[in-house]
Amino acid sequence: MLDRYGDDVVDAAIAELKRRAARQMREKIAGIADGVYEGEAFVDSDGVVDAPLRIAMRVTKSGGSDAERAALTFDMTDEFCPWNAGRWRLEVSADGRGTLSASEADPELTLDTADLAATYLGTFTFADLARAGRVRECSPGALAQADRLFSTTTSPWSSTMF
């Protein structure tokens, strides 16, 4: 690979893989409730002694929960109703109440109102729309945060066909 692409390209690819892995791990950890977690596993050998080796771990997760960062700033476009376009900040309190206000902070996501509507109605997640190129994540973890803020335990349903 080094001969074909050169040191700089391979180094950049490795750095990108590390960045993506770190972001994905932060997203997974952020979705885990605070608490103490324990687990164990066994491997056949440690490579030195030919005997099963027990690996045990106890992890305490605290902080970084949804309650700490229940906010999201996004740039929104709207060709149909241009007065909706702009930069907005959604803040959600611990009791689930949201407040939307104009913002000058750097956006964490960029999207169109049609994409916001699709997530709000439960058709797609922000992550789904990002994979389709419809939503852009400007800050690592913003997609996961948006999906958490807009998630619901009940799927939207309507008896009216339209």
N, C-alpha and C positions, 0 to 999 in steps of 0.2 A: 504494500500500500504506500509505503514511503517513497518508493521509486516512481510509482504511478502518479501520486498526488502531491508529494512533497511534504516536508516537515510542518510548514505553516498550516496547510489544509488539515492534516491529520491532527495536529495540536488543537486547532479550532473545533474539529468534530468531537474530540474527546472532551473539551471544555463544555461544548453544548450538551453532550450526553450527561455530564455531571450536573449542569445547571438544571436540566429537565428532571433528572432523578431527584435532586434536592427539592425542587418545586413540588413534584408528585408526593414525596414523603411528607413535606410540610402540610399539603392538602389532606392527606390521609390522617395524620396526627391531629390536625385541627378538628376533624370530625369525631374524634374519640373523646368520650366524657372523662372529666377529671376522675382520678382514682388510682388504686394500686392494682397492678396486674401481675400475675405470676404464671410461669409456664416452665415446662421441662421437656427435653428430648434426649434421645440417645443416638450416638453414632457408633459404628462398628469398632473404630479404633482411632487413637490420636496420631497414628503413624509411628509412634515410638514404642508404646506398649500394646501388645495384641490382646486387648480386652475392651469390652464396651465402655464407652465414656459417657457419663451423664453430664448434660449441659442444662443448668437451671438459671432462671433469670427472674428478677423481681424489679418491676419498673413502676415508678410513681409519675403520673402525668398530672401536672397542674398548670393552669394558665393557658393562654392561647385559645380559650374556648369561645364558642359563639357569643356568649354574653359579654366578653371583653371587647369584641369588635363587631358589633351588630350595625355596621354602617357600610355604605358603598357610594362612591362618586362615579358618575358616568356621563359621557357625552352622548347626546341623543339627536338624531336627525329625524325630520318628518316633512316629507315633500307635500303631503296632502294638507296638513295643518302646520305651516311653518312656525307659528307662534309657540308650538310645543318644543321646538328644537332648542338646544342649549345644554349647559352643564348643570347637572342636578345631583344632590346628595340625599340619599335615603338613609335615615337613622331609625333603627328599630329598638324599642325599649324591651326590658326583660319580660314585660307582660304581652309582647307581641304587637304593640301599637307602633305604626310607622309614621314618620314625619318626612315630607319631601320639601326641599328648599333649593333655591338657586345657589350655585356654588362657584367659586373661583379656584378651588383646589384642583390639582392635577387629576385627570380622570383615571379610574382603574379599569373601566370598560368603555368601549364605544359600540353603539348599536343604533338601530332604527326603531321607531315606534312599533312597526309591524312585528319585529322580533321580540320586543318587550311584551306585546300582546300575546304572541305565541307561547311565551313562558308563563305569563300571568294566567292564561286559560288552561295551562297544563299540557299543551300539545308537545312541547319540547323543553329540554333544560337549556341553560345557557351554554353548558359544555357541548351539547348536541349542535347548537347553532354555531359555536366557535369552530367545531370540526367541519362544518359546512361553509365556513368563511363568512358567516353572517354577523358574528360578534367578534370583536377583537379585545383580547386581554392586554391591558397596558401595565398591569401590576401583578406580579406573581401571586397566585392564590385568589385573585378576584373572581374568577369563574366559579370556584368552589364556594366562595362566600356568597355570590349572587344566587347560586343554586340552593344554598342553605336558607337564605332570606326569603326566597320565593317558594320553598317547598311546602307541601301540605300532606297531611295523612289521608285526606279524602280527595279522590280524583274528581275533577269537574265533570258534571253531567247535566244534560238538558234533554227533556223529552221532545223538544221542538226540533224538527229537522229543518235545516236552512242551508 
